[in-house]
Amino acid sequence: MVSDIRLYTEQEFHQKAQQYSAVLSSRGVSVNIESIEKLNSRFLRLNPELALCVDADGLWLCANGMKMQPDWNAEMGRLKRASIKSEMIARACNLAEKPSLIDATAGLGHDSLLMAHLGAQVTLVERHPILFTLLEDSHQRAQQDAFLSAVVARIELVFSDSADYLIEQAQQQQVFDVVYLDPMFPQRDQNQQAVKKQAQVKKQMQLLHMLLPEDGEMDLGDNLLALAQKVARRVVVKRPRLAVFLANTEPQHQWQGDACRFDAYFQHELVA
């Protein structure tokens, strides 16, 4: 996991950069702030290493001439078009019932944003300090938007390892309606064409792949299924359409799409 990182900013945003640095330091990341004359695309191309940057729009991850943040404002168009009937994720997670839901594989938070918009009360869990800080910044900025503020009011951010969090909830005998899992790096795909297609990711995912290694301790996936089943009446796993089952465990129901599918596991005996 990244333990130190450079942060670029222009002089007018230096104080803001120091605030982000203090937050990241409290989460175990050492930040080296570097004030530059102009934070533009040319500068980013000439400084290709993975870094952070701060400008008028907040905190960004940058590398290889690109920068990205969990841009929840950019998701508003999708949210306004979405409905319980039109979104497969809504049917899979039974969002019509306005469930209590844990998103244990946060990513950029876009699925959580959609599920909260469609009625879920979402606990968004992320353990990577840099990714969590990016999500936290997006959450705070979304609170200033008239449309998004009502949505993000239904999202609680938790800085924790997902496995540890699920174990803690089980020990406290907490029961949720849904745990949602969308492992970022499916390890075993049944079709080589799907693997090639997955490699053609958008720039947001390219930068996340640089931040989060594909193997080792950051390989979220198989171990979470059994833990989720202890605290949720329904576990929903998002998979590439041709990927094998998570933890080699066949689901009780599936919703199939063109590019992905949702596998569902039900625990009817759980009682809150």
C-alpha positions, -999 to +999 in steps of 0.1 A: +000+000+000+012+035-008+028+050+023+042+082+009+032+103-021+039+137-037+012+163-039+013+191-065-005+224-062-004+260-073+005+286-046-031+298-042-042+263-032-013+256-009-034+260+023-060+236+010-032+212+001-019+214+036-053+204+049-055+173+027-019+165+038-029+166+074-058+143+068-037+118+049-010+119+075-036+109+102-043+079+080-007+068+076+003+085+044+033+108+043+027+137+018+054+158+002+037+190-010+053+207-040+041+241-051+043+246-089+037+275-112+009+260-133-009+227-127-020+219-163-020+190-188+016+198-199+029+196-163+011+163-158+025+148-190+061+158-179+055+143-144+041+108-151+047+092-117+017+085-095+009+116-074-019+137-060-028+172-070-050+199-056-068+227-075-101+247-072-120+214-077-104+196-048-082+165-045-072+144-075-051+114-083-028+119-112-003+100-134+008+096-170-007+129-180-041+120-165-059+131-134-091+117-118-113+119-088-146+102-079-165+128-098-200+124-083-213+156-100-206+140-133-230+112-124-260+134-121-272+127-156-272+090-150-290+095-116-317+116-132-323+090-159-323+060-135-353+042-121-360+010-102-373-006-134-345+006-157-315-004-135-306-041-132-286-033-100-319-020-085-337-053-091-307-073-078-304-053-046-342-050-041-338-012-039-376-007-041-377-018-004-352+010+005-327-015+021-299-010+045-269-018+024-231-022+028-210-015-002-179-034+008-159-027-024-162+010-027-142+018-059-151+053-070-185+051-052-206+054-083-227+023-076-232+035-040-243+069-053-269+052-077-282+029-050-286+057-025-304+078-052-328+049-057-335+046-020-309+025-002-292+036+031-256+029+021-226+023+043-196+027+020-165+009+033-130+016+020-096+009+036-071+025+012-063+059+028-058+077-004-089+063-021-110+069+011-098+105+012-108+110-024-142+096-017-146+117+014-137+148-006-163+140-033-189+133-005-183+167+011-184+186-022-217+167-032-233+181+000-231+216-016-252+206-046-290+209-043-297+177-061-269+155-047-271+166-011-303+146-006-286+115-022-253+117-002-272+121+030-280+084+026-243+075+023-221+069+053-184+066+047-164+041+069-126+040+068-120+003+075-109-029+060-141-045+046-133-079+061-127-064+095-158-043+093-180-073+083-165-094+112-172-066+136-209-063+125-213-101+128-198-100+164-223-073+172-251-094+157-260-066+132-281-076+103-283-057+070-306-062+041-279-063+015-241-065+012-229-055-023-196-068-036-180-056-068-144-069-067-122-046-088-099-074-101-117-106-110-089-131-110-103-159-132-122-152-163-138-180-184-132-162-217-100-146-229-119-120-249-134-107-217-099-103-202-089-082-232-120-061-230-114-054-193-079-041-201-094-013-222-105+006-191-113+043-188-087+066-174-103+066-139-098+029-137-063+031-152-052+053-123-070+031-097-051+001-111-019+020-105-029+029-069-043-006-060-022-037-069-040-066-084-027-092-061-017-096-025-036-079+003-056-056-020-071-085-039-106-080-027-131-108-035-134-144-025-129-140+013-156-114+016-185-136+004-187-158+035-182-128+058-210-109+040-234-139+043-231-137+081-246-102+083-268-098+052-301-113+041-290-108+005-254-107-009-252-093-044-220-098-064-213-078-096-192-098-121-181-096-157-206-116-176-183-145-183-164-146-150-165-176-127-185-174-095-170-155-066-153-180-042-165-207-067-199-205-050-229-208-073-255-181-066-292-188-060-302-163-086-287-142-114-295-111-133-277-111-167-267-081-188-246-077-219-214-069-202-219-079-165-242-099-143-254-098-107-252-130-086-274-132-055-270-153-024-299-153+001-299-159+039-335-161+049-328-173+085-311-140+095-331-120+120-324-085+131 
